[in-house]
């Protein structure tokens, strides 16, 4: 094993475990939507508003938690996020109405994700590995973000069916306790020195922010990332409800989310590896186009168990493969000193899309009584994002200026 990689292995393991739990638990909260709304007497749109607030808070806070990590170090930020995650799950388990849902799975878990999820975990994982192995390492840590769903979704479903949805949330809280030692271990990255800025480049957060907001490739990537968030959170929030409406076995939702998580491991590993060899922007555009085609094919016909599991496998492969590509593009453009902050700006765009995917899907369902318009809009926006990302990332073939003598 590469000596530099061996020295950074405990940091990578801590980041991977933290990300796995943060993402796996969050992706499985949709399992509790139907029973929770019935027991608490709240509308579907109120539950999805809490999830939308979670995603919006996650995105809006991500640049600030990234800036805090750059100023004070990663460990205090990661630990604060792990504690907030536990508090959010406890509030949800004790909820008696929509206010508690807004506070627990909404605001508290939104803040926790800004401190512990992909933006921070991948910024941590970028630093202790050599450049030649960075994209692959990011893919491996991103893949770990799916392992949590393989555990959380079946555990939550079994507990909810046997003892009620609150028991499922308490089970999630027990799993989340492991985030505390994982965040502490990942915080060892603060001992790793940060590479210096290129000569002539102005230091400071303000200068880094100015460079990002005037760099067209970054803005294109961040815009396409908006649609990525819309599609993914629409699925994690509304797929269980959609399958229940279509008369499918409730356990199929857990199987589908678990399948997404399993194949996401393969997709993250593949795109992390591929990002070190081919254009990251082209790969991103291809993911957005492929994902939209798969969504259109699945929702165009009534679901069955077989079609749902095949859909979950394909969409899972295309799920979080974007994360190592986006992280790698940010490092290629701006370096690692302010990676967490700049990546947080791109992720804020992603989470604005997530807000629209969760809340907008719930509103359209309440208005129309089905998800037809919601998935059609998601597919159309995904196709547009993929085309724009590809058009900008592909090599230009116009006339070239003659080389200087």
C-alpha positions as CSV (number, residue, x, y, z in Angstrom):
1,X,0.0,0.0,0.0
2,X,1.2,3.5,-0.8
3,X,2.7,4.9,2.5
4,X,0.8,8.2,2.2
5,X,-2.4,6.3,1.7
6,X,-1.6,4.1,4.7
7,X,-1.1,7.1,6.9
8,X,-4.4,8.6,5.9
9,X,-6.4,5.4,6.1
10,X,-7.9,6.0,9.6
11,X,-9.1,9.4,8.4
12,X,-10.7,7.8,5.3
13,X,-12.4,5.1,7.4
14,X,-13.8,7.8,9.8
15,X,-15.1,9.9,6.9
16,X,-16.6,6.8,5.2
17,X,-18.5,5.6,8.3
18,X,-19.7,9.1,9.1
19,X,-20.9,9.6,5.6
20,X,-22.5,6.2,5.4
21,X,-24.7,6.8,8.5
22,X,-25.5,10.4,7.7
23,X,-26.7,9.6,4.1
24,X,-28.2,6.2,4.8
25,X,-30.4,7.3,7.6
26,X,-31.5,10.5,5.8
27,X,-32.3,8.6,2.6
28,X,-34.6,6.2,4.5
29,X,-36.7,8.8,6.3
30,X,-39.3,8.5,3.6
31,X,-40.2,5.1,5.0
32,X,-42.0,6.8,7.9
33,X,-44.0,9.3,5.8
34,X,-47.2,7.4,5.4
35,X,-47.6,6.1,8.9
36,X,-46.4,9.3,10.5
37,X,-48.8,11.5,8.6
38,X,-51.7,9.2,9.5
39,X,-50.9,9.1,13.2
40,X,-50.1,12.8,13.6
41,X,-53.0,14.0,11.4
42,X,-50.8,16.1,9.1
43,X,-50.8,16.3,5.3
44,X,-48.2,14.7,3.1
45,X,-47.1,18.2,2.0
46,X,-46.4,19.0,5.7
47,X,-44.1,16.0,6.1
48,X,-42.4,16.7,2.7
49,X,-42.0,20.4,3.7
50,X,-40.0,19.2,6.7
51,X,-37.8,17.1,4.4
52,X,-37.5,20.1,2.0
53,X,-36.5,22.4,4.9
54,X,-33.9,19.8,5.8
55,X,-32.4,19.9,2.3
56,X,-32.6,23.6,2.0
57,X,-31.0,24.1,5.4
58,X,-28.3,21.6,4.5
59,X,-27.5,23.4,1.3
60,X,-27.7,27.0,2.6
61,X,-25.5,26.1,5.6
62,X,-22.9,24.0,3.6
63,X,-20.7,27.0,2.5
64,X,-20.7,28.3,6.1
65,X,-19.8,25.0,7.7
66,X,-17.1,24.6,5.0
67,X,-15.8,28.1,5.9
68,X,-15.9,27.2,9.6
69,X,-13.8,24.0,8.9
70,X,-11.2,26.1,7.0
71,X,-11.0,28.6,9.9
72,X,-11.2,26.4,13.0
73,X,-10.6,22.8,11.7
74,X,-12.8,19.9,10.7
75,X,-13.1,18.1,14.0
76,X,-15.3,20.6,15.9
77,X,-17.6,21.0,12.9
78,X,-18.0,17.2,12.4
79,X,-18.6,16.6,16.1
80,X,-21.3,19.3,16.2
81,X,-23.0,17.7,13.3
82,X,-23.1,14.3,14.8
83,X,-24.6,15.6,18.0
84,X,-27.2,17.6,16.0
85,X,-28.1,14.4,14.1
86,X,-28.9,12.5,17.3
87,X,-31.0,15.4,18.6
88,X,-33.0,15.6,15.3
89,X,-33.9,11.9,15.4
90,X,-34.9,12.2,19.1
91,X,-37.2,15.1,18.3
92,X,-38.7,13.2,15.4
93,X,-39.3,10.1,17.5
94,X,-41.2,12.2,20.1
95,X,-43.1,14.3,17.6
96,X,-46.7,15.2,18.2
97,X,-47.3,17.5,15.2
98,X,-45.8,19.3,12.2
99,X,-43.8,21.7,14.4
100,X,-41.7,18.9,15.8
101,X,-41.2,17.4,12.3
102,X,-40.0,20.8,11.1
103,X,-37.5,21.0,14.0
104,X,-36.2,17.4,14.1
105,X,-35.9,15.9,10.6
106,X,-36.1,19.4,9.2
107,X,-33.8,22.0,10.8
108,X,-31.6,19.8,13.1
109,X,-30.9,17.1,10.6
110,X,-30.4,19.7,7.9
111,X,-27.7,21.4,10.0
112,X,-26.2,18.0,10.9
113,X,-25.9,17.0,7.2
114,X,-24.1,20.3,6.4
115,X,-21.5,19.2,9.0
116,X,-21.2,15.5,8.3
117,X,-22.5,14.5,4.8
118,X,-20.9,14.4,1.4
119,X,-19.5,18.0,1.2
120,X,-17.5,17.7,4.4
121,X,-16.7,14.0,4.1
122,X,-15.2,14.3,0.6
123,X,-13.3,17.5,1.6
124,X,-11.8,15.4,4.5
125,X,-11.0,12.5,2.2
126,X,-9.3,14.7,-0.4
127,X,-6.5,15.9,1.8
128,X,-4.6,12.8,3.1
129,X,-4.2,11.0,-0.3
130,X,-1.8,11.7,-3.1
131,X,-3.1,13.3,-6.3
132,X,-2.9,10.2,-8.4
133,X,-5.2,8.3,-6.1
134,X,-7.5,11.1,-5.1
135,X,-10.4,10.5,-7.5
136,X,-10.4,6.8,-6.7
137,X,-10.3,7.6,-2.9
138,X,-13.2,10.0,-3.3
139,X,-15.2,7.3,-5.2
140,X,-14.5,4.8,-2.4
141,X,-15.7,7.2,0.3
142,X,-18.7,8.2,-1.8
143,X,-19.5,4.5,-2.1
144,X,-19.6,4.2,1.7
145,X,-22.4,6.7,1.7
146,X,-24.6,4.0,0.3
147,X,-23.8,1.3,2.7
148,X,-25.8,3.0,5.4
149,X,-29.0,2.7,3.3
150,X,-28.4,-1.1,3.0
151,X,-28.6,-1.3,6.8
152,X,-31.0,1.6,7.7
153,X,-33.8,0.9,5.3
154,X,-34.5,-2.7,6.3
155,X,-34.0,-2.0,10.0
156,X,-36.4,1.0,9.9
157,X,-39.0,-1.0,7.9
158,X,-38.9,-4.0,10.2
159,X,-39.1,-1.9,13.4
160,X,-41.9,0.2,11.9
161,X,-44.0,-2.8,10.8
162,X,-43.5,-4.6,14.2
163,X,-43.7,-1.8,16.7
164,X,-44.7,1.4,14.8
165,X,-42.9,4.1,13.0
166,X,-41.5,5.7,16.2
167,X,-39.6,2.5,17.0
168,X,-38.1,2.7,13.5
169,X,-36.8,6.3,14.3
170,X,-35.4,5.2,17.7
171,X,-33.6,2.4,15.8
172,X,-32.1,5.0,13.5
173,X,-30.9,7.0,16.6
174,X,-29.1,3.9,17.9
175,X,-27.3,3.5,14.6
176,X,-26.5,7.2,14.5
177,X,-24.5,7.0,17.8
178,X,-21.6,5.5,15.8
179,X,-21.3,8.9,14.0
180,X,-19.6,10.3,17.1
181,X,-16.4,8.2,17.1
182,X,-16.3,8.3,13.3
183,X,-16.4,12.1,13.2
184,X,-13.7,12.2,15.9
185,X,-11.5,9.9,13.8
186,X,-12.1,11.9,10.6
187,X,-11.2,15.1,12.4
188,X,-7.6,13.9,12.5
189,X,-7.3,15.4,9.0
190,X,-6.6,18.7,10.8
191,X,-3.1,17.5,11.3
192,X,-2.5,17.1,7.5
193,X,-0.9,20.2,6.0
194,X,-2.8,22.0,3.2
195,X,-1.0,22.5,-0.1
196,X,0.0,26.2,-0.7
197,X,-1.8,28.4,-3.2
198,X,-0.4,28.7,-6.7
199,X,2.0,31.7,-7.1
200,X,0.2,35.0,-7.8
201,X,-3.2,33.8,-6.5
202,X,-4.7,36.1,-3.9
203,X,-5.2,34.4,-0.5
204,X,-8.3,34.5,1.7
205,X,-11.9,33.3,1.6
206,X,-13.2,36.4,-0.2
207,X,-10.8,36.0,-3.1
208,X,-11.6,32.3,-3.4
209,X,-15.3,33.1,-3.4
210,X,-14.8,35.7,-6.1
211,X,-12.9,33.3,-8.3
212,X,-15.6,30.6,-8.0
213,X,-18.5,33.0,-8.8
214,X,-16.8,34.3,-11.9
215,X,-15.6,30.9,-13.3
216,X,-18.0,29.8,-16.0
217,X,-17.3,26.0,-15.8
218,X,-18.0,26.0,-12.1
219,X,-21.3,27.9,-12.6
220,X,-22.4,25.4,-15.3
221,X,-21.6,22.5,-13.1
222,X,-23.5,24.1,-10.1
223,X,-26.5,24.8,-12.3
224,X,-26.7,21.2,-13.5
225,X,-26.2,20.1,-9.8
226,X,-29.6,21.8,-9.0
227,X,-31.4,19.3,-11.2
228,X,-29.5,16.4,-9.7
229,X,-30.8,17.3,-6.2
230,X,-34.3,17.7,-7.5
231,X,-34.4,14.2,-9.0
232,X,-32.7,12.3,-6.1
233,X,-34.7,13.8,-3.3
234,X,-38.0,13.4,-5.2
235,X,-37.3,9.7,-5.3
236,X,-36.1,9.2,-1.7
237,X,-39.1,11.2,-0.4
238,X,-41.9,10.0,-2.7
239,X,-41.0,6.5,-4.0
240,X,-42.4,4.7,-0.9
241,X,-45.7,6.7,-1.1
242,X,-45.9,6.1,-4.9
243,X,-45.5,2.3,-4.4
244,X,-48.1,2.3,-1.6
245,X,-50.6,4.1,-3.9
246,X,-49.9,1.5,-6.6
247,X,-50.8,-1.3,-4.2
248,X,-47.3,-2.7,-3.8
249,X,-46.1,-4.5,-0.7
250,X,-44.8,-1.9,1.9
251,X,-41.6,-4.0,2.2
252,X,-40.8,-3.2,-1.5
253,X,-40.0,0.4,-0.6
254,X,-37.3,-0.8,1.8
255,X,-36.0,-3.3,-0.8
256,X,-35.9,-0.6,-3.4
257,X,-34.0,1.9,-1.2
258,X,-31.6,-0.9,-0.1
259,X,-31.0,-1.8,-3.8
260,X,-30.3,1.8,-4.6
261,X,-27.8,1.9,-1.9
262,X,-26.1,-1.4,-3.0
263,X,-25.7,-0.4,-6.6
264,X,-24.7,3.1,-5.6
265,X,-21.6,1.5,-4.1
266,X,-20.7,0.1,-7.5
267,X,-21.5,3.4,-9.3
268,X,-19.5,5.5,-6.9
269,X,-16.5,3.2,-7.2
270,X,-16.8,3.3,-11.0
271,X,-17.2,7.0,-11.4
272,X,-14.5,7.7,-8.9
273,X,-12.1,5.5,-10.9
274,X,-13.4,7.0,-14.2
275,X,-13.0,10.6,-13.0
276,X,-9.2,10.0,-12.8
277,X,-9.1,9.0,-16.4
278,X,-11.7,10.9,-18.5
279,X,-13.4,14.2,-18.5
280,X,-15.3,14.7,-15.2
281,X,-17.7,17.1,-16.9
282,X,-18.6,14.7,-19.7
283,X,-19.2,11.9,-17.2
284,X,-21.5,14.2,-15.2
285,X,-23.5,15.1,-18.3
286,X,-23.8,11.4,-19.2
287,X,-25.1,10.6,-15.7
288,X,-27.8,13.3,-15.9
289,X,-29.1,12.2,-19.3
290,X,-29.0,8.5,-18.4
291,X,-30.8,9.0,-15.1
292,X,-33.6,11.0,-16.8
293,X,-34.2,8.3,-19.4
294,X,-34.4,5.6,-16.6
295,X,-36.9,7.7,-14.7
296,X,-39.1,8.2,-17.7
297,X,-39.1,4.5,-18.6
298,X,-40.0,3.5,-15.0
299,X,-42.8,6.0,-14.3
300,X,-44.4,5.6,-17.8
301,X,-45.9,2.2,-16.8
302,X,-47.5,0.8,-13.5
303,X,-44.8,-0.6,-11.2
304,X,-44.2,-4.2,-10.3
305,X,-41.8,-5.7,-7.9
306,X,-39.4,-6.8,-10.7
307,X,-39.5,-3.4,-12.5
308,X,-39.0,-1.5,-9.3
309,X,-36.0,-3.5,-8.3
310,X,-34.5,-3.2,-11.8
311,X,-35.1,0.5,-11.7
312,X,-33.6,0.8,-8.3
313,X,-30.5,-1.1,-9.4
314,X,-29.9,1.2,-12.5
315,X,-30.8,4.4,-10.8
316,X,-28.6,3.4,-7.8
317,X,-25.6,2.9,-10.1
318,X,-26.2,6.5,-11.3
319,X,-26.9,7.9,-7.9
320,X,-24.0,9.3,-5.9
321,X,-21.4,8.9,-8.7
322,X,-21.8,12.6,-9.2
323,X,-20.2,13.3,-5.8
324,X,-16.6,12.3,-6.5
325,X,-16.8,14.0,-10.0
326,X,-18.0,17.3,-8.5
327,X,-15.4,17.2,-5.7
328,X,-12.7,16.4,-8.2
329,X,-13.7,19.2,-10.5
330,X,-13.7,21.7,-7.6
331,X,-10.2,20.6,-6.7
332,X,-9.0,20.8,-10.3
333,X,-10.4,24.3,-10.6
334,X,-9.5,25.9,-7.2
335,X,-7.3,23.5,-5.1
336,X,-8.0,22.2,-1.6
337,X,-7.5,25.1,0.7
338,X,-11.1,26.3,0.4
339,X,-12.6,23.1,-1.2
340,X,-15.2,22.6,1.5
341,X,-16.5,26.1,1.1
342,X,-16.6,26.3,-2.7
343,X,-18.0,22.8,-2.9
344,X,-20.6,23.9,-0.4
345,X,-21.6,26.7,-2.8
346,X,-22.2,24.1,-5.6
347,X,-24.0,21.9,-3.1
348,X,-26.3,24.8,-2.1
349,X,-27.5,24.8,-5.7
350,X,-28.0,21.0,-5.4
351,X,-30.1,21.5,-2.2
352,X,-32.3,24.2,-3.7
353,X,-33.2,21.5,-6.3
354,X,-33.7,19.0,-3.4
355,X,-36.1,21.5,-1.7
356,X,-38.1,21.7,-4.9
357,X,-38.0,17.9,-5.4
358,X,-39.3,17.1,-1.9
359,X,-41.8,19.9,-1.4
360,X,-42.8,20.4,-5.0
361,X,-43.5,16.7,-5.4
362,X,-45.8,16.8,-2.3
363,X,-47.6,19.9,-3.5
364,X,-48.2,18.4,-7.0
365,X,-49.5,15.2,-5.4
366,X,-51.9,17.0,-3.1
367,X,-53.2,19.1,-6.1
368,X,-53.5,16.3,-8.7
369,X,-53.8,13.1,-6.6
370,X,-50.8,11.5,-8.4
371,X,-47.2,12.0,-9.3
372,X,-47.5,12.2,-13.1
373,X,-46.7,15.9,-13.6
374,X,-44.0,15.7,-10.9
375,X,-42.0,13.0,-12.6
376,X,-42.5,14.5,-16.1
377,X,-41.0,17.8,-14.9
378,X,-38.1,16.0,-13.3
379,X,-37.3,14.1,-16.4
380,X,-37.5,17.2,-18.6
381,X,-35.3,19.2,-16.4
382,X,-32.8,16.4,-16.1
383,X,-32.5,16.1,-19.9
384,X,-31.9,19.8,-20.2
385,X,-29.2,19.8,-17.5
386,X,-27.4,16.8,-19.1
387,X,-27.4,18.4,-22.5
388,X,-26.0,21.8,-21.2
389,X,-23.3,20.0,-19.1
390,X,-22.3,17.9,-22.0
391,X,-22.3,20.8,-24.5
392,X,-20.0,22.8,-22.3
393,X,-17.7,19.9,-21.3
394,X,-17.1,18.4,-24.7
395,X,-14.1,19.7,-26.6
396,X,-14.8,22.7,-28.9
397,X,-14.3,22.0,-32.6
398,X,-14.4,25.6,-34.0
399,X,-11.6,27.2,-36.0
400,X,-8.4,27.7,-34.1
401,X,-6.1,30.7,-34.0
402,X,-2.7,30.1,-35.7
403,X,0.0,29.3,-33.3
404,X,2.5,32.2,-32.6
405,X,5.7,32.0,-34.5
